[in-house]
Structure formats: C-alpha cells, structure tokens
Amino acid sequence: MSQWILLILLAAGAKAQDAPDLAAGRKIFESQCALCHGQTGTGGRGPSLNRPALPHAPDDEALYQVIFKGIEPEMPGAWQLDAHEIRSVAAYVRSLGAIPAEHLMGDPARGERVYQSKGCAGCHIVAGKGESYGPELTGIGARRNGANLRETLLNPASLLPEGFLYMSAVTRAGATVRGIRVNEDTFTVQIKDARGEFHSFKKSDLNSLTPLAHQTPMPSFASLSSGELDDLVSYLASLKGKP
C-alpha cells in the first residue's frame, strides 16, 4: 500500500471518528436532557427544542457552547461529556427541528381574554404590560410546553422553578411580611411582596423567618371550564417572545 493511500485512509478514518454520532447523541439527550426538554424536545421545565431556530444557539458553534457551558441559573453545563459527545448531542438537537410543532386545543385569542378576566396581569408581565410579582411571561411559550403550562395552572406548587422560595418574615414589632425571596445570605434577606414592594431585613432584627416550602402565591385555576383552560394554555403557549 502506497504512503499516499495510507494517509488518505487514515484521514478518512479520523474524519469518520470525529463526525457527530446522531444515535449516541439521542441516547445522551434522552438520559440527561429529556427531563427538562422532553423526550422529543417539545419542552417542559426547559424550553422546547423542536424548532429550526434556537434563540441561544443561532449556529452550531453557539449550540456547542450552550451545551458545554450551560445557561445560568437553570441549565447546568455538560462538564461530564467529551467534545465528541457534545457534538453528537448538538447534532441530535438540530434534528429535533424537523419534528412538527405541538398542536394544542383551544383558541389563543379567547385565551388572552381569559388571562385578562382572571387578573393574571396583576402578577405577570407580557410584552411590557402588567406587574412583575410573578415571572415574566412574554416568552413562556418558548420555554414551556402545553402539558407543563396546564399542570402549572392546575397545581402551581407542583412545578416551582429551581431556587424559588416563598417566605414569611415577622418583625420585632409583630408585622408580618409574606412574599417571594429575592436575595438571601447569612445575615440578611430581601423579600418582594404581592404589591411588588421590596423589604430588606437583617435576620437578627426578625422574630421569625419561615420558608413556606412547596407553596406559591399563585392560585390554582382548576375552577376554569375545560374550554377556558384549553384557551388559556393555548394563549400562553403562543407567547414566544421577540421573533
């Protein structure tokens, strides 16, 4: 075998070895990513990935970096994967863009009316309108699938974001402040109440500071009719943020 033929074969073998392995990428995705993004990338706790354009990954190199480094605070980096495994996961994620978008029952226009009539804007912002006690919903449809949105509406405390904590603080004067923890360290805590006001305390100045674990100020919407719930879920799923 001539030296040139040997070099060509070695180069071809190296290229094949370096090429992303779609099957391996799928296996890694299903075992390590699907918990948040869904088995077929339709989303859940994490954003849906079955779309041609990903906001944080406009090209393959950006997608590699997102998988490798993660996105704080919700998505951890894939430090346990080697470069070839990350490229394989990235290739599989790109393939998810060919999966048809989720089809939901309900009408987004009617759902928007349900959203307004139930006072959701009193706690949430959509496209700059509303209040900021709860999380902004402008791009919620790009981060959550329909099943996740429905479960959150029916059982709000069942799908709390990582790091979320509802708290009750009682001052030395006997006043009670209940709200969402914004910041906390060894000596101080900051809480945002339902009016959107911030309260900063030294822990040593409080009679008590009680974490209200597995609780949330968001009420359940289980009282909605099935049609209203379908419409509201459809409206929220349509909120994809800026194009």
SULZIJO-V865650 format. One record per pair of residues at least 24 apart in sequence whose ideal C-beta (glycine too) atoms are under 7 Angstrom apart, sorted by the first residue. I is the first residue (numbers start at 1). J is the second residue. D is the distance in Angstrom with one decimal. If there is no record, write none. Layout:
[[I | J | D] [I | J | D]]
//
This chain:
[[18 | 84 | 6.7] [20 | 87 | 4.5] [20 | 88 | 4.5] [20 | 90 | 7.0] [20 | 91 | 3.7] [21 | 88 | 4.6] [22 | 88 | 6.9] [22 | 91 | 5.5] [22 | 92 | 5.7] [22 | 95 | 6.5] [24 | 85 | 6.9] [24 | 88 | 4.7] [25 | 88 | 3.4] [25 | 89 | 4.5] [25 | 91 | 5.3] [25 | 92 | 3.4] [26 | 92 | 4.8] [28 | 81 | 7.0] [28 | 85 | 6.0] [28 | 88 | 6.8] [28 | 89 | 5.2] [29 | 89 | 5.6] [29 | 92 | 5.3] [29 | 93 | 7.0] [38 | 145 | 6.3] [40 | 96 | 6.7] [40 | 99 | 5.7] [41 | 93 | 7.0] [41 | 96 | 3.7] [41 | 99 | 6.6] [42 | 102 | 5.4] [42 | 145 | 4.8] [43 | 143 | 6.8] [43 | 144 | 5.9] [43 | 145 | 3.9] [43 | 148 | 6.8] [44 | 145 | 5.8] [44 | 148 | 4.9] [45 | 148 | 6.9] [46 | 75 | 6.7] [47 | 142 | 5.4] [47 | 143 | 4.3] [48 | 142 | 6.6] [48 | 145 | 5.9] [49 | 93 | 5.5] [49 | 96 | 4.9] [50 | 96 | 4.6] [50 | 97 | 6.3] [50 | 99 | 4.1] [50 | 101 | 6.8] [51 | 97 | 5.8] [51 | 101 | 7.0] [52 | 97 | 4.4] [60 | 90 | 6.3] [63 | 90 | 4.7] [63 | 93 | 6.5] [64 | 90 | 5.4] [73 | 162 | 6.9] [73 | 163 | 6.4] [74 | 162 | 6.1] [102 | 145 | 6.0] [102 | 146 | 5.8] [104 | 146 | 4.7] [104 | 233 | 6.3] [104 | 234 | 4.9] [104 | 237 | 5.7] [105 | 230 | 4.4] [106 | 230 | 3.3] [106 | 231 | 4.2] [106 | 233 | 5.9] [106 | 234 | 3.4] [107 | 231 | 5.3] [107 | 234 | 6.2] [108 | 234 | 4.9] [108 | 235 | 4.5] [108 | 238 | 4.3] [110 | 231 | 4.2] [111 | 231 | 3.7] [111 | 232 | 4.6] [111 | 234 | 5.0] [111 | 235 | 2.8] [112 | 235 | 4.9] [114 | 228 | 5.2] [114 | 231 | 5.5] [114 | 232 | 4.6] [115 | 232 | 6.2] [115 | 235 | 5.9] [126 | 239 | 6.3] [131 | 196 | 5.8] [132 | 196 | 6.1] [133 | 192 | 6.8] [133 | 194 | 5.8] [133 | 196 | 5.4] [134 | 218 | 6.3] [137 | 236 | 6.6] [137 | 239 | 5.8] [138 | 239 | 6.1] [138 | 241 | 5.3] [139 | 239 | 6.3] [139 | 240 | 6.1] [139 | 241 | 2.9] [140 | 236 | 5.5] [140 | 239 | 5.2] [141 | 236 | 6.1] [141 | 237 | 4.4] [141 | 238 | 5.6] [141 | 239 | 4.4] [141 | 240 | 4.9] [142 | 240 | 4.7] [142 | 241 | 5.6] [146 | 233 | 5.4] [146 | 237 | 5.3] [149 | 233 | 5.0] [149 | 236 | 5.0] [149 | 237 | 6.1] [150 | 229 | 6.8] [150 | 233 | 5.0] [153 | 221 | 4.5] [153 | 229 | 6.7] [153 | 232 | 6.6] [153 | 233 | 6.9] [154 | 220 | 6.0] [154 | 221 | 6.7] [154 | 222 | 5.2] [155 | 220 | 6.5] [156 | 216 | 4.8] [156 | 218 | 4.1] [156 | 220 | 6.1] [157 | 214 | 5.3] [157 | 215 | 6.0] [157 | 216 | 4.9] [160 | 216 | 6.2] [165 | 211 | 5.7] [166 | 212 | 4.2] [166 | 215 | 4.8] [166 | 216 | 5.8] [166 | 217 | 6.5] [167 | 191 | 5.7] [167 | 209 | 6.7] [167 | 210 | 6.7] [167 | 211 | 5.7] [167 | 212 | 6.1] [168 | 210 | 4.6] [168 | 212 | 5.9] [169 | 201 | 5.9] [169 | 206 | 5.5] [169 | 209 | 5.2] [170 | 206 | 6.4] [170 | 207 | 4.5] [170 | 208 | 4.6] [171 | 206 | 6.1] [171 | 207 | 6.6] [172 | 205 | 6.1] [172 | 207 | 5.9]]
//
